[in-house]
Amino acid sequence: MARKKFYDTAPKPERAVLVGIITPGTTEMQQKEYLEELAFLVDTAGGITEKVFTQRMQKPDRATFVGTGKLEEIQTYLKAEEIDIVVFDDELSPMQLRNIENELKVKVLDRSNLILDIFARRAQTFQAKTQVELAQLQYLLPRLTRMWTHLERQKGGIGMRGPGETQIESDRRMIKEKISLLKDRLKEIDKQNETQRKNRKELVRVALVGYTNVGKSTIMNMLSKSEVFAENKLFATLDTTVRKVVLENVPFLMSDTVGFIRKLPHHLIECFKSTLDEVREADILMHVVDISHPNFEDHMQTVNETLKDLGAIDKETITVFNKIDAYNPIEVEQDWEVEDEEKPTMGLAEFKNSWMAKNSSPAVFISATAKENVDELRDVIYHRVKAVNEKIYPYNNFLY
């Protein structure tokens, strides 16, 4: 009896190469970290990074982003290795995108397009799906001329086509109409969310903020004893989740928001501003930081810049340094170096003392997965929430 053959029908992950440039304001170390983050984005989208190309330039080439010689080098590698996709670490202009595709003859994405694709995969609720679709259409509108296929065939009939209207004009009109429709839908959703927030105004609100993949959802699950989706991927959380938490006898609302990231597409920031109303209207922010990441200070700066754009930078903040179980000593910057001598490093205790000396806002050092210093975190939150509650809602003091 012949054995049946079983074939793996699962789609193979796309193989990608990454491209970035090193400008005068960027060091090689910074560019390496940026491209490692881009590789993590590719992995989150289901792809595999095979090679990274970099070029030192004063500024991106207006026509092809990188120089013609570098583009030929990339093209040679693509043909030899049969690569599926090329991802650039910056947003490409419509002209750059068209020229690069014509040269390389493979699928070309920029950082913004890749992030939009991840958001589209991760969106679960009607609001998130609407926000992502709106951002995708706003990104697509100026790039219609490079599309290989039309959105749909032009329909005939009276009133369906203006005099001399071309296919590209028809597609552009369809997208603008869709954008207008999606904006109207989001306005209705905003009204519903505003009503929900008014119904919750009797409780202090705490919003978790931070760079993507720092452990916000894990902390949310730990404190609220809920099952918010958490994963070691970028943008595991898109939809704002709100849970009621009670520490001792103090109730409050905690919200988990979308993580921030360097070079977040401006279309997404605009579309998700309604979701981030939880941040703007929160009484206390919990800024979660992955202290095990070598560039966590840059991540903190990115988050603070985003909070500034949202008008929430001056809110009372508790800094939560997470993942202390994976902390690596920080190299101390000095004005001089001794050859063949190891650079001095700063251990966790030294960093903690240094941070406490320089910053007046409360900070807690924890590991959410290893459950280290969790009681200290609960104690800090309890006293902060209680103080805010007594200040904002003095008539609720009988609860204490």
N, C-alpha and C positions, 0 to 999 in steps of 0.2 A: 504494500500500500504506500503510495507516494505521500510524502510529507507536504503539508501546506506551507507555502511561503508567506511570511508576514513582512509587510513593508512598513517602514516608519513614515507615516503621512504627516507628521508634524513639520511645519515649515522650518527650513534651516535659517539660523540667524544671519542677518546681513553682515558682511565684512566691510569695515570702514577704515579709511585713513583720515587723520586729522591734520589741519593746516592752521598755523598761527604765525604772526609776525612779532618781532621784538622791536619796539619803537624806542627812541631815546629815553622816554619816561618810564620804561619797563625793564627790569633786570631779567637775566636768564632764569634765575630762581623763581621769580614771580610768574614768568611765562610758562615755566614747567608746571607750576601749581595750577595755573589756569587750564592748561591742556589736560592735566590729570582730572580736573573737575569735568572738562568736556568729555573725556573718556568715560567718566562715571555716568554722565548724561546719556551717552550712547548705550552703555550697559543697561541703564534704566529703561531705555526705549527698546531693548531686546537685541542690540547689535553687539559686534565684537570689534575692538580696535586692533588693527594689524600693524600700523606704523604711524609715526608722527613726523610731519615736515614743519620746519620753522625757517624763517628768513629774517635777517636784521635789516630793517628799512627805516627811513625817516618818517614815512607815512604810507598807507596802503596805495597801491597803484590804482589810478582812477578807472582803468579799463578791466584789469584782471586781478586786482587785490594784491597778488604777489607778482614778482618779475617774470618775464617770459621764459628765462632760463629755468627758474624754479618750477614753473608750470610744465615745462617739457620734462623735467625730472619726475614730477608727479605722474604725468601721462605715461612715461616709460614704465614706472612701477605698476601702475594700474593694469596695463596690458600684460605685463609679465606675471602678475599674481592674480589676475581676474577679479579685481576688487569691485564691489557692488556700489559703493557710495563714498563721497568725499564730504567731510564736514568742516566748515570754516568757523574759527572761534570768534568771529565778529559778524555783525549784520551786513550782508552784501546788498549793494544797490541793485535795482532791476537790470541795469546795463552790465554790471559785473557778473551777475548771476547768468545772464544770457550768454555773455562772451565765454565764461568758464565752461558752461555746459557744451557750447559749440566746440570747444577745444578738447575737452576730456571725454565726451560722449558717454558719461555715466550720470547717475543721479547726484545732484549737488544740493547740499543743505547748508544753511548758516546756523549760527547758535540760536537765533530767535525762532527759526522754523522748527528746529529740533525740540526746543522747550515747548512750543505750541503743540507739537505732536505728542509729547509726554502728557501735557495737560489734558489733551483730548482723550488719551487712553485712561487717565486716572479719574476723570470727571464722573461722578455718580448721580448727583442730584440734578433736578431740572435747572436750578439756578446756575450751578457750575457748568453744565453742558451749554447753557445759553451764553454764559460769559466767554467760554472758550471758543464757541462758534463765532461770536462777534469779533473776538481778537483775530481769529484765523482769516475772516473775510476782510478785515481792515488791513491785515498784512498782505493779503492776496491782491487787493484792488490795484495797487500801482504795478503789479507784476504780471498782469494778464497777458501782456504781449509775448511772454516766454512760455505760455501754456501750450502743450503739444495737442491737447484735446479741448473741445469747447465744453462749457457747462451743460448745455443741452442744445439740440438742433433748433434752429429758428423756426418758430411756428408761423404758419400763414394765417390769413383771415383778416377781416376788416378791423382796423384799429390795433393790430398786433405788431405793426412795423411802421416806423416813421420813414419818410422819404429819404432814400439813400443811406439808410442805417446799415452799417456793416455788422458782421458777427461780433467783433470785439466791442463795438459800442453797445450792442444788445446785451452781451455778457456783463459789461460794466454797469449798465442800467439795472439789470437783475440783481447784481450784488448790492448796489446802493439801496434798492428797495428792501432787500433782505436785512441789511444793516439797520435801516430805519425801523423795521418790524422788531428786530431783536432788542434795540434800544427801548422801544415801547414796552416790551415784555419785562425787561429789567427794571423799568420804572415801577411797574405794577408789583414786582417781587420786592423792590425796595420799600414800597408802602406797607406790604404785609410784614416785612421784617421790622420796620419801625414800630408797627403796632405791637409785635411780639416783645420788642425791647421795652416799650412803655409798660407792658404788663409785668415786666420783671424789675421795674425800677426800685422796688422796695429793698432789694438786696445789693450788696456791694459786688462789683464785677471785676474779676481778675482775668487778664488776657495773657496767654502764653505767646511770646514772640521769639524769633530767632532765625538764624540761618537754616536752610533746609537740611534735614537729616542730623539734627543735633540731639534728638530724643524728646521733643515736646510731647508727642503722643504717648510715649512710654510714661512720662511723668504724669500726664493727664489720667492715664489708666490707674497708676499707682495711687494718686490722691483721691480720685472720684470712684475707684473700684468699678469702673466701667470697662467696656470693650471697644475702645476707639482703635481703628486699624493702625497698626504700627509695623514698619518694615524698614530694613536697611537699604532703602532706595531713596533717590531724590524725589521730592514732591509726593510722598506717600499720602499726605493729607492735602486736599484741595478745599473741601467744604468746611466751613466753620462749625465746629461742634461745641455745644454748650451743655454743661452738666452742673447740677447742684452738688456742692460739697459742704460737709459739716465737719469742722474741726473743734473737738470738745463741744461747746454749746454755741459756736458761731457759724451760722450758715452763710454761704456766699455762692456766686455763680462763677464758674471757670470756663473759659472758651479757648479752644485750640484752633489756631489759624494757619493759613498757608505759609510755608517757609519762604524766606527771602533768599535771593541769590544774586551774585554779581552779574551785571549786564542783563537784568530781567527785562524782556521786551516791553517797551513803553505801552504797547497795545494792551498787554496783560495787566499792567499796573492800573491803567485807566479802567479796564473792565472789572477788575477785582476790587476797586475802591469801595464798592458797596458792601462786599463781603468783609472788608477790613474796617467797616464801621464799628465792629466789636472792639477793635484796637483803639479807635478814636474816642469811643464813648466809655472805655474801661476806666475804673477808678485806680487800679494798680496794674502795672505791667510786670510780668515775669520774663526777663530776658534770659533765655536758656542758651548756654555756650558750650560747645564741644571742646573741652580743654585739652583733649588728646590730639586734636588736629594741629599740625605745626603752624598753621596760619590763622589760628582762632582770633587773634587780635584784628586782622584784616576783616574777618567775618563780622566781628562786633561793629567795626566801622561801617560796613555795608548795611547792617541792620539799623544802626543809628541814623544813617543818611536817609534810609527809607522811612523811618519813623518821623524824621524831620519833614520829609515831603508830605506825610500824612497829617502833620500838625500835632503829633503825639510825643515829641521828643522830651517835653518838660513834665511828663507825668511821673508820679512816684513809681520807682522801679526797684524790683528785687532782682539782682543778678544771680543766676543759678549756673555755676560751673559744673557741668555734667561730665560723666565718664572719667572720673579721677582714677579709676582702676586701670585705665589705659594711658595715663599721663606719661609723657616723655619730658625729661628735664630740658628747659629752654636754654639755648646758647645766649650768653650775656654779651651784648655789643660793647666793644671797647674802641678807644681811639688808636690803640697800638696793638700790634700782634707780635708774638715771639715765634720765630720759625721753628717748626718741628715740635711745637708745644700745643697740647689740646686746649681748645677754647674753654673758658670757665662756663659752667652751667648753673642754672637756678632750679633747685628742687621745688616740689609742691609746697612744702611748708614755707620756704623763702618767698615764693611767688605770692602765697596767701598773705603773708605779713606785708609784703610790698604793696599789694593791691589794697589791703585794708588801710594802709598809711596814706595812700594817694587818693582814695575815694571815700566819700562820706556815706554813699548809699549802701544799704545792707547787701551782703554777698554770702552765698552758701556754696560749699564744695561737696558734691554728692556723686554717687553712682546709682542711677535709677535701676539698672539691671541687677547690680550686685547688692542693692538695698543698703548702701553705705551712707551714713549721716542723714537718713530720711527723717528721723525724729527732729533733728535740728531744723530741717527745711519746714516741716509742719509747724514747729514752734515760731519761726520767723513769720510765716504766712499768717498764723493765728493772731499774733500781736499786731501786725500791720493791718489786717482786715478789721480787727476789733477797733483799732484807733480810728480808721477811716469811717467805720460805721457809726461810732460815737460822734464823730464830727459832722457827718452828712445827715444822719438820721437819728438825732438825739432822742426822739420819742420812742425809738426801739430799744433804749438802754435797759428796759425792764427785762430783756432776754438774758442779760448777763447777771 
